[in-house]
Amino acid sequence: MEPFKIHILGCGSALPTLRHFSAMQVVECRGKLFMIDCGEGAQIQLRRSSLSFERLGHIFISHLHGDHCFGLIGIISTFGLLGRTSPLHVHAPRELQPMLQAQLDMFFNYDIGYQVEFHAVDTTRQQVIYDDRSLTVETIPLEHRMPCAGYLFREKPLLPHIRRDMIDMYGIPTSQINNIKSGQGFTLPDGTHIAHEQLVTPADAPRSYAYCSDTRYMPQLHERIMGVSTLYHESTYAQDKLDSAAKYYHSTARQAATVARDAQVGQLLLGHYSARYADESVLLNEAREVFANSFLTSEMQVFDV
């Protein structure tokens, strides 16, 4: 299967420590790169990851708290200095557009060499905002102190696998393989028809990734992300700070695990840790009491979806 991976560039909360950068990830799917959130220092972390700047065409911002978007103008500048020519698409709540345009006008009142195209995100409803041959990206309405949306990456159905043994046995030309993958059978010179099902094995199941940024616990959230392969859900606090989670519209690790359990996801990634936790294993242990396949995220980790 082609790679579908999550590259963790930063997993800290609004008060980053020396252990963590602010929130930022890169989704790698079938050769394309998509950044989710763009905290301070994003261009530094992207360089450290050895991911290709040119392959990154879209940046998705969940909300306008600084730890999720302060790195945007920096990475735009870096792309220009590196000679980028292809457009960069920024998807974010509409309130970001005038602020971003003001920065572009102030700091780059000359041609930076490429186009920055802004796409306003409606944080109040779930809808597809990106679609190509490989995948779709949907918004996930979240509940935070300001308009906020998560993002759901869904891989499109894959083609079945060719049975090489059957192709060789019947002497089927390689020129017919794409037709067979697309659902056709093959007719031999003597008129014998070989059914499509005899020539392939089933395709791998499509994979999916849900990114749930800053949000308070939403009891119905699991309905929007049911069955995803991998879920990232913020886990700012442990249960001892349940009141703080409710007050500041964040979630505990146990609440994140509850969403994962109810949504029947494959694995749960935790992040956005409060700086109060010098030992984040308390968050992991709490989550695993509810959902065993939970993992802490840390900078430069890579997770297979």
C-alpha positions as MATLAB code, in Angstrom:
seq = 'MEPFKIHILGCGSALPTLRHFSAMQVVECRGKLFMIDCGEGAQIQLRRSSLSFERLGHIFISHLHGDHCFGLIGIISTFGLLGRTSPLHVHAPRELQPMLQAQLDMFFNYDIGYQVEFHAVDTTRQQVIYDDRSLTVETIPLEHRMPCAGYLFREKPLLPHIRRDMIDMYGIPTSQINNIKSGQGFTLPDGTHIAHEQLVTPADAPRSYAYCSDTRYMPQLHERIMGVSTLYHESTYAQDKLDSAAKYYHSTARQAATVARDAQVGQLLLGHYSARYADESVLLNEAREVFANSFLTSEMQVFDV';
ca = [
       0.000    0.000    0.000;
       1.081    3.558   -0.638;
       2.026    5.527    2.482;
      -0.669    7.130    4.612;
       1.208    8.569    7.572;
       0.981   11.241   10.239;
       4.161   13.216   10.928;
       4.055   14.909   14.331;
       5.944   18.227   14.195;
       4.545   19.700   17.400;
       2.154   18.502   20.110;
       2.237   21.139   22.838;
      -0.598   23.334   24.086;
      -0.862   27.119   24.324;
       1.927   27.167   26.912;
       4.672   25.218   25.104;
       7.567   23.894   27.145;
      11.114   23.073   26.163;
       9.837   19.538   25.549;
       7.293   20.445   22.871;
       6.560   22.751   19.966;
       3.079   24.118   19.409;
       0.493   22.155   17.447;
       1.416   21.114   13.902;
       1.232   17.897   11.910;
       1.771   16.770    8.328;
      -0.479   14.167    6.733;
       1.254   12.156    4.004;
      -1.117   10.358    1.652;
      -0.253    8.813   -1.709;
       2.636   11.161   -2.375;
       0.908   14.371   -1.262;
       1.570   16.352    1.926;
      -1.018   18.325    3.902;
      -0.202   20.373    7.009;
      -2.727   20.594    9.840;
      -2.256   23.602   12.094;
       0.877   25.681   11.861;
       2.266   26.669   15.237;
       5.315   28.826   15.814;
       8.456   27.316   14.328;
       6.661   25.280   11.688;
       9.291   25.925    9.030;
      12.022   24.737   11.415;
      10.199   21.527   12.232;
       9.397   20.899    8.591;
      13.104   21.140    7.745;
      13.983   18.753   10.562;
      11.456   16.230    9.303;
      13.139   16.045    5.868;
       9.706   16.276    4.227;
       9.612   18.023    0.859;
       8.511   21.646    0.988;
       7.365   21.444   -2.631;
       5.015   18.520   -1.975;
       3.142   20.532    0.660;
       0.275   22.204   -1.171;
      -2.403   22.731    1.484;
      -2.391   23.994    5.083;
      -5.493   23.463    7.255;
      -5.873   25.717   10.312;
      -8.311   24.559   12.991;
      -8.767   27.902   14.787;
      -7.088   31.222   15.420;
      -5.382   30.721   18.764;
      -1.724   31.538   18.284;
      -0.344   28.110   19.063;
      -2.171   26.831   15.986;
      -1.382   29.560   13.450;
       1.567   31.770   14.502;
       3.891   29.793   12.227;
       1.899   30.456    9.058;
       3.532   33.695    7.906;
       6.955   32.225    8.662;
       6.409   29.171    6.504;
       4.961   31.328    3.705;
       8.129   33.451    3.822;
      10.394   30.405    3.839;
       8.625   28.944    0.802;
       9.232   32.213   -1.057;
      12.912   32.310   -0.156;
      13.281   28.742   -1.425;
      11.902   29.717   -4.814;
       8.479   28.149   -4.640;
       6.322   28.692   -7.736;
       3.270   26.464   -7.155;
       0.244   27.882   -5.282;
      -0.155   27.338   -1.534;
      -3.737   26.805   -0.370;
      -4.660   27.926    3.150;
      -7.916   26.579    4.617;
      -8.979   28.343    7.805;
     -11.857   30.106    9.571;
     -12.801   33.187    7.546;
     -11.599   35.547   10.295;
      -7.986   34.723    9.368;
      -8.195   36.094    5.822;
      -7.917   39.862    6.561;
      -5.139   39.255    9.094;
      -3.197   37.059    6.690;
      -3.674   39.507    3.827;
      -2.436   42.382    6.025;
       0.723   40.414    6.815;
       1.288   39.584    3.171;
       0.812   43.213    2.182;
       3.068   44.500    4.959;
       5.943   42.062    4.699;
       5.713   41.001    1.064;
       4.637   44.066   -0.902;
       6.625   42.574   -3.760;
       6.106   39.356   -5.687;
       7.018   36.397   -3.442;
       7.007   34.135   -6.469;
       3.867   32.129   -5.849;
       0.195   32.553   -5.060;
      -1.287   32.129   -1.570;
      -4.929   31.139   -2.044;
      -7.266   31.410    0.943;
     -10.291   29.149    1.428;
     -12.740   30.101    4.189;
     -13.824   27.196    6.418;
     -17.311   27.045    7.865;
     -16.704   25.698   11.367;
     -20.408   25.081   12.022;
     -21.028   22.147    9.681;
     -19.373   19.027    8.375;
     -18.625   19.252    4.672;
     -16.052   18.213    2.097;
     -13.618   21.068    1.466;
     -10.990   19.219   -0.572;
     -11.335   16.436   -3.129;
      -8.838   14.805   -5.477;
      -8.259   11.380   -7.023;
      -6.764   10.032   -3.793;
      -8.756   11.415   -0.897;
     -11.271   13.876    0.483;
     -10.953   16.237    3.442;
     -14.026   17.094    5.525;
     -14.479   19.583    8.317;
     -15.496   18.425   11.800;
     -17.330   21.083   13.858;
     -15.769   21.339   17.338;
     -16.614   23.282   20.492;
     -13.917   25.647   21.698;
     -13.754   29.216   22.957;
     -13.706   30.472   19.379;
     -14.803   28.999   16.031;
     -12.913   25.742   15.577;
     -12.971   22.804   13.182;
     -11.190   19.506   13.013;
     -10.380   17.750    9.748;
     -11.221   14.281    8.492;
      -9.035   12.748    5.781;
     -10.676    9.866    3.923;
      -8.756    7.771    1.425;
     -10.766    6.902   -1.659;
     -11.360    3.205   -2.450;
      -8.326    1.438   -3.806;
      -8.171   -0.837   -6.824;
      -7.955   -4.615   -6.310;
      -4.656   -6.470   -6.454;
      -3.745   -8.336   -9.606;
      -3.118  -12.073   -9.225;
       0.202  -12.387  -10.978;
      -0.068  -16.174  -11.052;
      -3.330  -16.027  -13.011;
      -2.016  -13.385  -15.418;
       1.003  -15.572  -16.166;
      -1.007  -18.781  -16.417;
      -3.392  -17.361  -19.022;
      -0.730  -15.299  -20.790;
      -2.702  -12.084  -20.399;
      -0.817   -9.067  -21.816;
       0.352   -6.516  -19.259;
      -1.470   -3.871  -21.343;
      -4.738   -5.306  -19.987;
      -3.849   -5.036  -16.289;
      -5.367   -1.558  -15.781;
      -8.587   -2.714  -17.450;
      -8.741   -5.753  -15.178;
      -8.100   -3.634  -12.074;
     -10.979   -1.406  -13.164;
     -13.401   -4.344  -13.158;
     -13.122   -6.048  -16.506;
     -12.485   -9.718  -17.178;
     -10.471  -11.057  -20.121;
     -11.394  -13.186  -23.113;
      -8.772  -15.656  -24.365;
      -8.129  -16.146  -28.091;
     -10.216  -19.374  -28.030;
     -13.218  -17.440  -26.722;
     -12.940  -18.541  -23.088;
     -13.876  -15.686  -20.763;
     -11.923  -15.304  -17.517;
     -13.996  -13.466  -14.923;
     -12.593  -10.395  -13.220;
     -12.919  -12.075   -9.803;
     -10.534  -14.848  -10.870;
      -7.816  -12.374  -11.780;
      -7.713  -10.194   -8.663;
      -7.748  -10.288   -4.892;
      -9.774   -7.706   -2.914;
      -8.432   -4.186   -2.500;
      -7.098   -3.017    0.831;
      -9.691   -1.210    2.921;
      -9.556    2.605    2.578;
      -7.899    4.349    5.502;
      -9.014    7.491    7.319;
      -7.636   10.005    9.805;
      -9.614   12.369   12.042;
      -7.859   15.358   13.604;
      -9.806   16.812   16.518;
      -8.060   19.937   17.676;
      -8.947   22.036   20.721;
     -12.410   21.086   21.910;
     -14.355   20.317   25.027;
     -15.776   16.807   25.312;
     -18.575   16.338   22.791;
     -20.705   13.255   23.605;
     -21.957   13.011   19.997;
     -18.601   13.573   18.306;
     -18.085    9.846   17.771;
     -20.993    9.812   15.335;
     -19.100   12.116   12.965;
     -15.922   10.023   12.936;
     -17.290    6.504   13.325;
     -14.835    3.790   12.327;
     -11.867    5.949   11.333;
      -8.517    4.186   11.230;
      -6.722    6.746   13.398;
      -8.021    9.518   15.621;
      -6.014   12.414   17.023;
      -7.889   14.028   19.898;
      -6.576   16.718   22.175;
      -5.891   15.597   25.739;
      -4.895   18.766   27.536;
      -5.722   17.573   31.048;
      -6.063   14.522   33.255;
      -9.279   13.889   35.158;
      -7.953   15.775   38.187;
      -8.459   18.957   36.141;
     -11.912   18.133   34.832;
     -13.204   21.533   35.968;
     -10.429   23.313   34.059;
     -11.213   21.277   30.957;
     -14.837   22.388   31.087;
     -13.942   26.014   31.848;
     -11.418   26.414   29.046;
     -13.198   24.189   26.502;
     -10.555   21.460   26.465;
     -10.690   17.696   27.024;
      -9.130   15.208   29.378;
      -7.293   12.107   28.223;
     -10.137    9.967   29.531;
     -12.650   11.972   27.512;
     -10.526   11.620   24.381;
     -10.391    7.861   24.937;
     -14.158    7.775   25.423;
     -14.621    9.350   21.988;
     -12.201    6.806   20.503;
     -14.002    3.893   22.141;
     -17.463    5.071   21.114;
     -16.317    5.756   17.546;
     -14.683    2.316   17.321;
     -11.496    3.759   15.863;
      -8.359    1.774   15.144;
      -5.957    3.814   17.288;
      -5.958    7.024   19.328;
      -3.190    9.621   19.295;
      -3.040   12.002   22.261;
      -1.584   15.505   22.221;
      -1.901   19.187   23.156;
      -0.650   18.461   26.661;
      -0.857   21.075   29.383;
       2.582   22.215   30.547;
       1.598   21.217   34.094;
       2.337   17.551   33.306;
       6.072   16.911   33.551;
       5.276   13.206   33.179;
       2.737   12.748   30.404;
       2.407    9.047   31.098;
      -0.385    9.986   33.531;
      -2.426   11.017   30.486;
      -1.565    7.848   28.598;
      -2.452    5.592   31.511;
      -5.744    7.371   31.996;
      -6.639    7.001   28.320;
      -5.680    3.326   28.187;
      -8.057    2.540   31.027;
     -10.843    3.359   28.551;
      -9.246    2.652   25.161;
      -6.233    0.345   25.144;
      -4.825    1.293   21.735;
      -3.894    4.841   22.806;
      -0.514    6.505   22.233;
       1.259    9.688   23.254;
       2.557   11.842   20.424;
       5.910   13.568   20.418;
       7.922   15.632   17.969;
       9.290   13.773   14.911;
       7.224   10.678   15.554;
       5.573    9.119   12.502;
       2.396    7.052   12.787;
       0.951    4.788   10.102;
      -2.747    5.460    9.675;
];
